[in-house]
Amino acid sequence: MNQIQVTYKFNIDQIAGKHDTHNICIDYDGNLILLATTKIGKNYYYKIFHVTEWGVHTIIIPPSQESFYYVQPLGNNWLLVNARTDNEESHNAFVYDENQNILSSFHMGDGIEDVQTTKNGEIWTSYFDEGVFGNSIGASGLLCFDKNGAVIFDFTKFAQTPNNNDIPFIEDCYALNVFSNETVYLYYYSDFPLLALHNKTNYELLNNDLFKKYPIVGSKAFSIWKDSILFGHGYNNGNQLHLYSIKNKTLQSYIPVNEENAIINYDYAIGRKQRLFLIYNNSVYHLNIKDMLE
């Protein structure tokens, strides 16, 4: 099997210091955001580390009893989201400025799988099965909110329109890639298509059998560039990456290695735009599908 070299970015502990847990997200420019959490008593203490080519920008969030999992930029502010909520009235999304002030909060539903914002301030939110089949606004599987928390796109309503009846419904949205203000990609259970949404009005449906079978099936992250998609591992192969050609309908698998050609048996991957990040033993590695192809 072919090897592909990935680039070491940083060690999570060296950036975040002492903390209890951490979560990693990607912003609309493809930069990593590290959310480090320490719990003392009933309160959670958060630090956001925004990692860009200019360095690491640190934002302190005031103590909260909310268990935040997702963090995204929202204009000049920061959106933090708890993936779980007990009812349809409690707020689980909070907007902070960099001076530790809460500017607003709203409800985004239970069972959130991923949250990705855009440059124009939209909030794309995907849901796993407990959100889809629970008593939640996440029953659609994919929603888009405006910056004030109002729903401006509902996947189920979109799929139910007469011209869109070939789109499979979402039971569990495995992977989301908000590529731009205009284009959003998603890969989801149970039919496992790859769907591109354009401007919330048009779509492209890729429903190749390769997406439903080993080794891609069950992938939780992908990057995309032109007519190529790079998937992280699926259900059964924890150390591989899989490059699919939309044009040729072919699949090539790779084993990621570092600069010393040591195999990276990564724990999980996250992807956005043309970038895929691999996390292994608290070290973060990077691969740009655009560079890989060119």
C-alpha positions in Angstrom: 0.0 0.0 0.0 1.2 3.5 -0.8 2.4 5.9 1.9 1.5 9.6 2.2 3.6 12.0 4.3 1.7 14.1 6.8 3.1 17.3 8.5 3.5 17.6 12.3 1.7 20.7 13.6 1.8 20.7 17.4 1.3 18.8 20.6 -1.9 19.6 22.3 -0.5 19.6 25.8 2.3 22.0 24.8 -0.2 24.5 23.7 -3.0 24.0 26.2 -1.0 23.2 29.3 -2.6 21.4 32.2 -6.3 20.6 31.4 -8.9 17.9 32.0 -10.2 17.5 28.5 -10.0 19.1 25.0 -11.8 19.3 21.8 -10.6 20.3 18.4 -12.5 22.2 15.7 -11.6 23.9 12.4 -12.6 27.5 11.4 -13.8 28.7 8.0 -10.2 29.4 6.9 -9.1 25.9 7.8 -7.3 26.9 11.0 -7.4 24.7 14.1 -9.2 25.8 17.2 -8.4 24.0 20.5 -10.9 24.1 23.3 -9.3 23.1 26.6 -11.5 22.4 29.6 -10.8 22.2 33.4 -13.6 21.3 35.8 -13.5 22.6 39.4 -16.6 21.8 41.4 -19.7 22.4 39.3 -17.9 24.9 37.0 -16.1 24.4 33.8 -13.2 26.7 32.9 -12.4 27.1 29.2 -9.5 28.4 27.2 -9.7 28.7 23.4 -6.5 28.5 21.5 -6.9 29.7 17.9 -3.9 28.3 15.9 -3.1 30.2 12.7 0.0 30.9 10.6 0.6 34.0 12.7 0.7 32.1 16.0 -1.6 31.1 18.8 -4.3 33.4 20.0 -5.7 32.6 23.4 -9.2 33.5 24.5 -10.4 33.0 28.1 -14.1 32.1 28.7 -15.6 32.9 32.1 -16.6 29.9 34.3 -19.8 28.1 33.2 -21.8 25.2 34.2 -22.4 24.3 30.5 -20.3 21.5 29.1 -19.2 23.0 25.8 -17.9 20.7 23.1 -17.8 22.9 19.9 -16.2 26.3 19.4 -16.4 28.4 16.2 -15.7 32.0 15.3 -18.9 34.1 14.7 -17.9 37.4 13.3 -15.5 38.9 15.8 -16.9 36.8 18.6 -16.9 33.1 19.6 -19.7 30.6 19.6 -19.6 27.8 22.1 -22.0 24.9 21.9 -23.1 22.0 24.2 -23.9 19.0 22.1 -26.6 17.8 24.6 -29.6 19.4 26.1 -32.4 18.0 28.2 -35.3 19.9 26.6 -36.4 22.0 23.7 -36.3 25.3 25.7 -32.9 25.3 27.3 -30.1 27.3 25.6 -27.0 25.3 24.6 -25.3 27.8 22.3 -23.6 30.9 23.7 -21.9 33.8 22.0 -19.0 35.4 23.8 -16.8 38.4 22.9 -13.1 38.4 23.6 -13.7 40.4 26.8 -15.5 37.4 28.4 -19.0 38.9 27.9 -22.0 36.8 26.9 -23.6 38.6 24.0 -26.5 36.1 23.3 -27.6 32.5 23.7 -30.1 30.3 22.0 -31.3 26.7 21.6 -29.7 24.5 18.9 -31.2 21.1 19.8 -29.9 17.8 21.2 -27.6 15.3 19.7 -25.3 17.6 17.9 -22.6 15.9 15.8 -20.8 19.0 14.5 -20.9 22.8 14.3 -19.2 24.8 11.6 -19.7 28.6 11.0 -19.1 30.5 7.8 -17.5 33.9 7.1 -20.9 35.5 6.6 -22.0 34.3 10.1 -24.1 31.3 9.3 -24.1 28.3 11.7 -24.3 24.8 10.0 -25.1 22.1 12.5 -25.3 18.4 12.0 -26.9 15.8 14.3 -26.3 12.2 15.2 -29.0 9.6 15.7 -30.1 10.6 19.2 -30.7 14.1 17.9 -32.5 12.8 14.7 -34.7 10.3 16.5 -35.1 12.2 19.8 -37.5 15.0 20.7 -35.3 17.7 19.1 -35.2 20.2 16.3 -32.3 18.1 15.2 -34.7 15.6 13.7 -33.8 17.0 10.3 -30.2 15.8 10.6 -28.8 19.1 9.3 -29.9 22.7 10.1 -28.4 26.1 9.4 -28.9 28.9 11.9 -28.3 32.6 11.5 -26.1 34.4 14.0 -29.2 35.0 16.2 -30.2 31.4 16.4 -33.1 31.4 13.8 -33.3 28.4 11.5 -32.6 29.4 7.9 -32.2 26.0 6.3 -33.9 22.7 7.2 -32.6 19.6 5.4 -35.8 17.6 5.7 -37.9 20.4 4.2 -35.3 20.7 1.4 -35.3 16.9 0.7 -39.1 16.8 0.7 -39.5 19.3 -2.2 -40.7 17.6 -5.4 -37.5 18.3 -7.3 -35.3 16.8 -4.6 -37.0 13.5 -3.9 -33.9 11.4 -4.8 -32.1 12.7 -1.8 -31.9 10.2 1.0 -33.0 11.4 4.5 -30.4 11.7 7.3 -30.4 9.2 10.1 -27.0 10.1 11.5 -24.7 12.8 9.9 -21.3 11.2 10.1 -19.2 14.0 8.5 -19.8 17.6 7.6 -17.5 19.9 5.6 -18.7 23.5 5.2 -16.4 24.5 2.4 -17.6 28.1 1.8 -20.5 30.5 2.3 -22.1 28.8 -0.7 -21.1 25.1 -0.6 -21.6 22.5 2.1 -20.7 18.8 1.9 -22.1 16.0 4.1 -21.7 12.2 4.3 -24.4 10.4 6.3 -26.1 7.2 7.4 -28.0 5.2 6.5 -27.6 5.4 2.7 -24.0 6.9 2.9 -24.1 9.3 0.0 -21.9 12.3 -0.3 -24.1 15.3 -0.9 -23.1 18.8 -1.9 -25.5 21.6 -1.1 -25.1 24.9 -3.1 -26.6 28.1 -1.9 -29.2 26.2 0.1 -31.2 25.7 -3.2 -29.3 23.2 -5.4 -27.5 20.0 -4.8 -25.2 17.3 -6.3 -25.7 13.7 -5.1 -22.8 11.2 -5.2 -24.2 7.8 -4.3 -21.4 5.5 -5.4 -21.4 2.0 -3.9 -17.8 2.6 -2.7 -19.1 5.0 -0.1 -21.2 2.2 1.4 -18.5 -0.4 1.7 -15.2 -1.1 3.4 -12.9 0.8 3.6 -14.8 4.1 3.3 -18.1 3.3 5.0 -18.4 4.9 8.4 -15.8 7.6 7.8 -16.2 10.6 10.2 -14.1 13.1 8.3 -13.1 14.1 4.8 -11.4 16.9 2.9 -12.2 17.8 -0.7 -10.6 19.5 -3.6 -12.1 19.8 -7.1 -13.1 16.2 -8.1 -11.2 14.4 -5.4 -12.2 13.5 -1.8 -9.8 12.3 0.9 -11.7 10.3 3.6 -10.4 9.4 7.0 -10.7 5.8 8.2 -14.1 4.1 8.2 -15.4 1.5 10.6 -12.6 -1.0 10.4 -9.2 0.4 9.3 -7.8 2.8 11.8 -4.5 3.9 10.2 -5.5 4.5 6.5 -6.7 7.4 4.3 -8.7 6.9 1.2 -8.6 9.1 -1.9 -11.7 8.9 -4.1 -11.8 10.4 -7.7 -15.2 11.7 -8.6 -14.2 11.9 -12.2 -12.8 8.4 -12.5 -14.9 6.7 -9.8 -11.7 5.1 -8.4 -10.3 4.6 -4.9 -6.7 4.6 -3.7 -5.8 3.9 -0.1 -2.7 5.3 1.8 -1.0 4.8 5.1 0.0 8.2 6.6 3.6 8.5 7.8 5.5 11.3 9.5 8.7 13.0 8.3 10.8 10.0 9.6 8.5 7.6 7.7 7.0 6.2 10.9 3.4 5.1 10.5 0.8 7.4 12.1 -1.9 5.1 13.6 -4.1 8.1 14.2 -6.9 8.1 16.8 -9.3 10.2 14.8 -9.4 12.7 11.9 -11.2 16.0 11.4 -11.6 17.7 8.1 -12.7 21.0 6.5 -12.2 22.5 3.1 -9.2 20.8 1.5 -7.5 20.1 4.9 -7.5 16.9 6.9 -6.0 16.8 10.4 -5.0 13.5 12.1 -4.8 13.3 15.9 -2.4 10.7 17.4 -1.4 10.6 21.1 -2.2 14.3 21.5 -0.1 15.2 18.5 -1.7 16.9 15.5 -0.7 16.2 11.9 -1.9 17.9 8.8 -2.5 16.9 5.2 -3.7 19.3 2.4 -5.4 17.3 -0.4 -4.7 20.2 -2.8 -0.9 19.8 -2.2 -1.2 16.0 -2.4 -2.8 16.2 -5.8 -0.6 18.9 -7.3 
